[in-house]
Amino acid sequence: MADLDEDNPAVKEYVPACVRTCAPKARYFGDLDNPESQVNQLIGDKHGVRLKDHTGNRPQVYYLGAGASVPAFTPADRGDDA
């Protein structure tokens, strides 16, 4: 499967609305199983991270950005409520 890039006329009609309506190039949609895909290259180049990865549900949304700070998971101190 090719990346769904709105600049590619062959796949433009399949690009999700969230990708097409957001600020230019703020969102990307593609094949995470293809190591050659643009989304995989962006995740690697820009140190992509998944939020709440610790939940084990394998989120498929990656946040990109050099120096982007994503808070680490720290369990809440429940004190004697546990």
C-alpha positions in Angstrom: 0.0 0.0 0.0 1.3 3.4 -0.9 1.3 6.3 1.6 -1.9 8.4 1.3 -0.5 11.7 0.3 -2.9 14.4 -0.8 -0.3 15.7 -3.3 -0.5 12.4 -5.2 -3.5 12.6 -7.6 -3.7 8.8 -7.9 -4.6 8.4 -4.2 -6.0 11.8 -3.2 -9.6 10.6 -3.0 -8.5 8.0 -0.4 -6.7 10.5 1.9 -8.6 10.8 5.2 -10.4 14.1 5.8 -8.4 14.8 8.9 -5.2 14.8 6.8 -6.7 16.9 4.1 -8.2 19.6 6.3 -5.4 20.1 8.9 -2.7 22.6 8.5 -0.5 21.7 5.5 1.6 18.6 6.3 0.5 18.5 10.0 -0.7 14.9 9.6 0.5 12.0 7.5 -1.3 8.7 6.8 0.5 5.6 5.5 1.6 2.0 5.9 3.4 1.4 9.2 4.2 -2.2 8.0 6.2 -0.9 5.1 9.7 0.1 6.2 10.1 2.2 3.0 7.0 4.3 3.6 7.2 8.0 4.2 5.5 7.7 7.6 8.1 5.2 8.8 10.9 7.4 7.5 9.3 10.4 9.3 9.0 8.5 12.6 12.6 7.5 12.4 14.0 10.8 11.3 12.0 12.9 13.7 12.1 10.6 16.7 8.4 9.7 16.7 6.8 8.6 19.9 3.5 7.0 20.8 1.6 8.3 23.8 0.3 5.8 26.3 2.3 3.0 24.8 2.5 1.5 28.3 -1.2 0.5 28.0 -0.3 -2.3 25.7 -3.0 -1.4 23.2 -0.4 -0.5 20.5 -1.5 3.0 19.6 -0.9 3.8 15.9 -0.6 7.5 16.3 2.9 8.9 16.5 3.9 12.4 17.5 6.9 13.9 15.7 9.4 16.6 16.5 12.9 17.2 17.4 13.0 17.9 21.0 9.3 17.4 21.4 8.8 16.6 25.0 6.4 13.8 25.8 5.9 13.2 29.6 6.9 9.8 30.8 4.3 7.6 32.4 4.3 7.7 36.1 1.6 5.8 38.0 -0.5 8.0 40.3 0.2 7.6 44.0 -2.9 6.1 45.3 -1.8 6.0 48.9 -4.1 3.8 51.0 -6.8 3.7 48.4 -5.3 0.7 46.6 
